[in-house]
Amino acid sequence: MALEHAILVSLLEKPGSGYELARRFERSIGYFWTATHQQIYRVLKRMEDDGWVDARTVPQQGRPDKKEYSVADLGRAALSSWLHDPIEPESVRHDLAVKIRGAAFDDPVALIREVERHRQAHRDRLARYLAGEARDFAAPDSSAPDPAPPDAERELQHVVLRGGIAYERMMIDWLDDVLATLAGFGPDR
């Protein structure tokens, strides 16, 4: 996937300025695809030049005007084409896993602090995901007479978030297993 596709998805969800896009990347899409502000602005410019996005100037009180981007027909076509193209399953490339294997040739216990740091980072990310899920995807009111039909955009956002939640839980479980294994090499062994 290219950054262009992530930007197209974000702009289809809601048009916005480069700054607003960068904030969305920090808050939601960025959990699965990261980009710096500079990368986003550079790619937006190229996408505008290629006709994938339209930009309109929005006047602001007391601040410089901003450019608000939306997806153009060419951008929709490019996204549609990409959505229909097969992609290869991703291979896992995990530096920490290589370090853990390499610890067999050094002091395995010395790796405990690093594994604990990674576990805490995954716990923090899981907490953010769960807070976002509670905020954005509260259970529907079951007493409502006619529940609304499924909303594809909302449901697909939620299923991706649930995947992130499952991944973080899996990583925490695995890191707990790693820590228990490393502890077995301690001085009391």
Disulfide bonds with the S-S distance in Angstrom:
none
